[in-house]
Amino acid sequence: MGLYTAFDLHSNNAYLGIMDETGKRIFKKKLPNEVEMIKATLLLFKDDIEGIVVESTYNWYWLVDMLMEEGYPVHLANPAKIQQYSGLKYSDDKHDAFWLADMLRLKILPEGYIYPKESRPIRDLLRKRSHLVKLRTSLIISLQNIITRNIGSNLKANDIKALTTDRVQPLLAYNDDLALSGKVSKNAIDALTQQIKVIEKNIEGRIHLTSPYDHLLSIPGVGAIIGATIMLETGPISRFPKVGNYVSYCRKVATGRFSNYKRKGSGNRKNGNRYLACVYSEASDYAKRYDEAARKFFNRKLKSTNAPIAHNALANKLARAAYYIMRDGMDFMSEKAFAWGSGCDGELGVELE
């Protein structure tokens, strides 16, 4: 008799639900997040278990790793694609666990990718770098706003990030309160910059872009660290059947629901990989700064919209290009990526879904 099992995982406990091949619920229990107790509970049913579902929550690593080491067939459920019937009057951990088990039994479970255990630590280190970069960017923007409000001019981000020269204090020195705001902000920005450099130095030389991901370095704005982040966060590019699936996963497409040309609402903007969203935005910033073709594309967009949308449009182009580069093992081609026009501008251009 085949059994279908699922865990509704929380921070300190997991609700276990087991049903048979007819959908009959045969076992349910709330367990603490203790490896030995979970092992002992599952051992009673091990020979009959067809599969175990674990929802992709923030803390799934330990449970999935343990189950796989014990030889269980594990399925990582993708919560973004799972939605129970909205008319349900009642739902709790028990119902959620059996809902996951039932979807596995019916072979309709939306599954996520289980990243290899050995590559997760360095991926998480790169995620910490992205987190620090995001914090630093928010501090830089805040400091730029202080300067602009009080002296009427702006200071470039690179001038603020400079570790050797303090270009902030002279601008705000005329007022003690503003000077203190500038000093505190600059110290925090410098501390984050130093920690970002520590992470980058630790990673450099330890991770190498393998084929076809080594072609990512041909993209403007993509260096070794950003390329490694894209490689580790993307995983096998074959997971994404079309470029639109990948760019959506990178959070680089607009969300919206339309009917008869009328907007009926918006989708989930947070659906996808936030680390890829951040890293492509970072690559876009470097690209428009150092690559002429990327800068021209950005300026062209800027004529018809605002800077954030133009920046995101460039990030969208880079993500689309990266998809084909990883899929086909080819170098970046500016003439296709930044071609003027709409519709399909070639393999590295815009492809409408």
N, C-alpha and C positions, 0 to 999 in steps of 0.2 A: 504494500500500500504506500503510495507516494504522499509525502507530507510537504506542505508549503509553509514556510516560516518567515516571520518578519519581526523586527525590533522597532519600536517607536522610541528613539534615543533622545535622552535629555542630558543635562549637565551632570546629574548625580544618580540617575537611574535609567532603566530601559524597560519598557513594557514588551513582553514577549507574547506573541500570538501564533498558534499553530493550527492549521486546518488540513483536512484530508483532501483527496482529489475530487470529492463530490461537493466541497465547500463547507462541510460540517466542521465546526469549531471543536477541537478536541483538547486544547490546552491553552491556558492563559495565566500569566504571572508577572507581577512587577518585581524586577530584580535590581539590586544596587549595582553600580558600575564596578563590579569586582570580577576579574578575569576567571578565577577559580570557580566561583559560584555559577557563572554563566556556562562555563565548560561542563560542570557537573549536571546542570539542568538539561542541556542539549544532549548530553551523552545518552540519556534514556531513549532518545528518538533518532540517534545519529544514522543508523543503517537505513532508515526510511526517508530521510530528508532529501527532497529533490532540489531545494534551493533556499537560501536565506536572503531576505531583503533588509538592507540598512539604508535609511534615508540619509541623503548627503547633507548632514548638518555640519556645524563648525567643528565638531569634535569626533568625526567618524573614524579617523586614522586607526586608533588603538583597537577598536572593535573589529573593523574589517580585517586588519592585519592578523589579529588573533584567530578569527574564523578561518581565514585562508590558510594559516599555518596548521590549523587542525584538520584541513582537508575538506572543508565545506564549500560547496558552490555558492559564491557570494554575488549578489546583485546590488549595485549602488543606485538607489532610486533618485531620479532627478526631480526635486520638489517643484521646480518652476513649471514643469509640464504636467503636474498632477493636480487635479481639482475635483473634489468630491461634489456630488449633487448639491446645488446651492439651496435646495428646499429641505434639507435635513433639519429636523428640529433639535437634534441632540448629537453631540460628538465628543469623544474623549480619547484618552490614550489607547484604551482597549479597541475602540472602533477604528482608530487610525492604524494600529498594528494589523488588524485583520483586513483592513482595506488594502494595505500594501501586499499582504499575503495573497489576497484574492486576485489582485491584478497580475501577480506572478503566475498564479494557477491558470488564469485565463490567457496568459501570454500577451498582455497588453501593458506591461509595466514599462514606463519611460525610464531608460537607464542612463546614468552618467558614466564618465570614464574614470576608472580606478588608476590613478597615477602610480607608477612603480615606487615601491617603498624606498628604494635606494636613492632616488632623485628628489624626493620630497624635501629633505633638510636644506639642500642648497636652493631649491625653489623658494622655500620659506624665507631663507636669508635674502634672496632677491626681492621678495615681497616686503620684507622689512625695509629694504632700501627704498622701494616705491613709496612706502608709508612715510619715511623721513623726507623724501623729496616733496611729497604732497604737503606735509607740515611746513617745510621751508618755503614753498611757494605761497602758502596762505600768509605767512609772516612777511614775506617780501611785498605782497600786494598791500597788506595793511600798512607797512612802512611807506610805500610809495604814495598811498592815499594821504598819510599824515604830511608828507613833504609837499604834495601837490596842493592840499588845502591851505597850507600856511605860507608857502613861498611862491606858488603859482607855476612852478615848473616840475618836471618829472626827473627821476633818477633811474637809469636803466638797471635791470635786474643784475646784469653782470657786474656793474659797479658796486651794487649793494653786496653781492656775494664775495667780492675780492677780499682775500684774507690778509694780504700784505699792506693794503692801504685802506684807511677808514675815510670814505668819502661822504659819510652820513653826518658825522658830528659837526663839521664846519658849516653845514647848511642850517642846522638847528641850534647852534651855539648861542644865538642871541636871546634865547629864553630857556631858563633852567628846567621848566617842566617838559618842554619839547625836547630838550637835550637829553633828559633822562629817558623819555619814551624812545628816542632814537638809539640811545646806548643799550637799553634793555633788548630792543628788537634786534639790533646788530649782533649783540652777544649770543642771543638765541640762534640767529641765522648762522653765525660762524660755528657754533657748537654742532649744529645739525650738519653743516658742510663737512666738518672734520669727521663725524661719524659715518657719513655717506662715503667719504674717501677710504675709511677703514674697511668698510664692507667691500668696496670695489677692489681694493688692494688684496683682500683675502680671497676674492673670487678669481681674479685675473691669474691665469696660469693653471688653475684647477679645473676649469671647465672649457671644453673646446666644442665649437659648433661642428656638428657632423653633417654629412651630406643628406639631404639637400639644403639644410638650414644654413650652411656656410655662405650660400648666395645672398643671405639677408644683409650681409655687410656691404653689398653694392647699393642698398637703398640709402638715399640721402637722409642724414639724421640718425642712422642706425650704426652704432659702434658695437664693440664686443659685449658690453654689459647689457645694452638694450636688446641686442641680438640673442643673447643667452636667455634673457627674460621671455622673449617671444617664443623661443624654441621650447622652453620648459613649460610655459603656460599653455601653449597650443597643443603640445603632444603630437600624436600622429595626425597629419593634415587630412588623412583619409576619413577622419571622423566627420568632416564637413563636406557634404556632396556638392555644394555650390558655393560660389564666392559670397553670395548674399547671406548664407547661413553663418559663414565665418565672420563677416563684418558685423552682423547682428550680435554674434557672441562677443565681439570686441566692444559692443555698445557704441558703435559708430554709425548707427542709422537712426533716423527720426522715428518716434513712436506715434501711432495714431490709428483711430478706427473711423472709417468713412463709409457712408451709404448715400448713394445718389448725389455724390460730390459734396456732401455735407459732413462736417466733422461730428462724430458721435462720442468722442472721448479719446483717451490716450491709453497706450499700453504700459507695461511695466518697464520704466526706464532703467531699473536696476537689474533687469534680467540679463545675465551674461557675466563675463569675467571682468571685474573692475580693475584688475591688475593689467590686463591687456589694454583696457581703456586708457589707463594712466600712461602706460609706456608708449602707446602710439601718439598720445598728446605730447609727450616729452620729445619723441622723434620729430613730430611736426614742428615743434618750437626750434629744434636744431636745424631742420631742413630749410625752413624759411629764412633762417639766419645765414646759412653758409652755402646753400645751393641756389643758383640763379633761376633754374627752371621752376623749382618749388616756390621761390619768392615771387616770381611772375604770376604763377597760378594763384597764390594767396592774394596778391594785390588785385588781380582780376576779379576775384570773388569779393574783395573788400569794397569795390566800387558799387556793388549792388546790395550789400548787406553789412552787418557789423563785424567787428574783429573776432569775437568768440565763434560766430557761425563760420566765418572764413577759416579760422584755425581748425575747427572740427571738420570742415570740408577737406582740408589738406590731410588731416589724420585719416579720414575715410579713404582717400586716394592711396595713402601709404599702406593701410591695412589690406585693401584690395590687391595692390601690387604684391604684398607679402604672400597672400594666398597663392597666387599663380607661381611665384618664385619657389615657394615650398613644395607646391604640387608638381611642378615641371622641372625643377632643378636648373633654373635659368637666372641670368643676371637682370638687374633692374634696367628698364629702358624708359628714359624720360619722355621721349617723343610719343610713346603710347600712354604712359601714366598720366601725363598732363596735357593730352591732346585737347584742342578746343572743340566744343560741340556737346551734343547730348546723345543718349542712346548708348550704343556699344562702340567705343573708341578703340577696339582692339583688345587683345588678351589682357593687357595690363591697364586698360581703361575702365570706363563705366559699363557695367553689365546690368541691365534692368532685369529684375526678377519677375 
